[in-house]
Amino acid sequence: MGFLKSLFGTSNPKDEKILPWIDLTTIAQLDEVKERSNSKTQLIFKHSTRCGISKMVINQFIDNYEIEDTNVDLYYLDLLSYRDVSNEIGYKFQVIHESPQLIILRNGVVVAHGSHGAINAIELQKMV
């Protein structure tokens, strides 16, 4: 069981290293995210809580995350619980839905996005 835990992480990805997650739970928040991106980089992490690959990727993301809270806002979307929000992200920001997915916004537009292994390949320091 320890091997599987180290491979896939815990059932709650927020348990180990604490990141400054902001829960993304409503469609109305997307307007705020877009507006805030004019002065501060916004990150949206879309996560499927039932997918082993998504758990592995978010755990890697958490382990490697080293951005100062003052430089970005980091949103967490449980896309199974808030499917309507996930769908609206695709429409509003013109990105095809994937899971897991990281979306980076600046000045009201998506400047980068990635899914699966490509999430951890994004050089966040250059995006901030």
C-alpha positions as CSV (number, residue, x, y, z in Angstrom):
1,M,0.0,0.0,0.0
2,G,2.9,2.4,0.7
3,F,4.2,1.9,-2.8
4,L,0.8,2.9,-4.3
5,K,0.5,5.9,-2.0
6,S,3.9,7.1,-3.1
7,L,3.0,6.6,-6.7
8,F,-0.5,8.1,-6.7
9,G,-0.5,10.2,-3.5
10,T,-3.2,10.5,-0.9
11,S,-6.9,10.8,-1.7
12,N,-6.7,14.5,-0.9
13,P,-3.9,16.2,-2.9
14,K,-4.1,19.2,-0.5
15,D,-2.9,17.1,2.5
16,E,0.8,17.1,2.2
17,K,2.4,20.4,1.1
18,I,0.1,23.3,1.6
19,L,-0.3,25.6,-1.4
20,P,-2.4,28.8,-1.4
21,W,-5.3,27.2,-3.2
22,I,-8.5,29.2,-3.9
23,D,-11.4,26.8,-4.4
24,L,-13.1,27.5,-7.8
25,T,-16.7,26.6,-7.3
26,T,-18.8,29.0,-9.3
27,I,-19.1,30.3,-12.8
28,A,-19.3,33.9,-11.4
29,Q,-15.7,33.5,-10.1
30,L,-14.4,33.2,-13.7
31,D,-15.1,36.9,-14.3
32,E,-13.1,37.7,-11.2
33,V,-10.3,35.5,-12.4
34,K,-10.2,37.2,-15.8
35,E,-10.3,40.7,-14.2
36,R,-7.6,39.8,-11.6
37,S,-5.4,38.5,-14.5
38,N,-4.9,42.2,-15.6
39,S,-2.7,42.8,-12.5
40,K,-1.6,39.4,-11.4
41,T,-1.1,36.0,-13.1
42,Q,-3.9,33.6,-12.5
43,L,-3.5,29.8,-12.5
44,I,-6.4,27.3,-12.7
45,F,-5.7,23.7,-11.9
46,K,-8.5,21.4,-13.1
47,H,-8.3,18.1,-11.2
48,S,-10.3,14.9,-11.4
49,T,-10.5,13.4,-7.9
50,R,-11.3,9.9,-9.3
51,C,-8.4,9.7,-11.7
52,G,-5.1,8.1,-10.7
53,I,-3.2,10.0,-13.4
54,S,-4.7,13.3,-12.3
55,K,-3.7,12.5,-8.7
56,M,-0.1,11.7,-9.7
57,V,0.1,14.9,-11.8
58,I,-1.3,17.2,-9.0
59,N,1.1,15.6,-6.5
60,Q,4.0,16.3,-8.8
61,F,2.8,19.9,-9.3
62,I,2.5,20.4,-5.6
63,D,5.9,19.0,-4.9
64,N,7.5,21.3,-7.6
65,Y,5.5,24.4,-6.9
66,E,7.7,27.3,-5.7
67,I,5.9,30.5,-6.7
68,E,5.4,33.2,-4.1
69,D,1.8,33.8,-3.1
70,T,2.1,37.5,-4.0
71,N,2.9,36.8,-7.6
72,V,-0.1,34.6,-8.5
73,D,-3.5,33.4,-7.5
74,L,-3.8,29.6,-7.6
75,Y,-7.3,28.2,-8.2
76,Y,-8.2,24.6,-7.6
77,L,-11.2,23.1,-9.5
78,D,-12.6,19.7,-8.6
79,L,-14.1,19.2,-12.0
80,L,-16.3,16.3,-11.0
81,S,-18.1,18.4,-8.4
82,Y,-18.2,21.5,-10.5
83,R,-18.6,20.3,-14.1
84,D,-20.5,23.4,-15.1
85,V,-17.5,25.6,-14.0
86,S,-15.1,23.3,-16.0
87,N,-17.3,23.6,-19.1
88,E,-17.5,27.4,-18.8
89,I,-13.7,27.7,-18.6
90,G,-13.6,26.1,-22.0
91,Y,-16.1,28.6,-23.5
92,K,-14.8,31.6,-21.7
93,F,-11.1,31.1,-22.2
94,Q,-11.2,29.1,-25.5
95,V,-9.4,26.0,-24.2
96,I,-10.4,22.4,-24.9
97,H,-11.3,20.5,-21.8
98,E,-8.6,18.1,-20.5
99,S,-8.0,16.6,-17.1
100,P,-5.8,17.2,-15.3
101,Q,-5.2,20.6,-16.8
102,L,-3.3,23.8,-15.8
103,I,-4.5,27.1,-17.4
104,I,-2.4,30.3,-17.0
105,L,-4.1,33.7,-17.6
106,R,-2.6,37.2,-17.9
107,N,-4.3,40.3,-19.2
108,G,-7.6,38.4,-19.6
109,V,-6.3,35.7,-21.9
110,V,-4.8,32.3,-21.7
111,V,-1.0,32.6,-22.2
112,A,-0.3,28.9,-21.6
113,H,-2.0,25.6,-20.8
114,G,-1.1,22.0,-20.5
115,S,-2.5,18.7,-19.6
116,H,-1.1,15.5,-18.0
117,G,2.7,15.5,-18.1
118,A,2.9,18.8,-20.0
119,I,1.6,20.5,-16.8
120,N,4.9,20.0,-15.0
121,A,6.9,20.9,-18.1
122,I,5.5,24.4,-18.1
123,E,8.1,26.8,-16.7
124,L,5.9,28.7,-14.2
125,Q,8.6,31.1,-13.2
126,K,8.7,32.4,-16.7
127,M,4.9,32.8,-16.8
128,V,4.6,34.9,-13.7
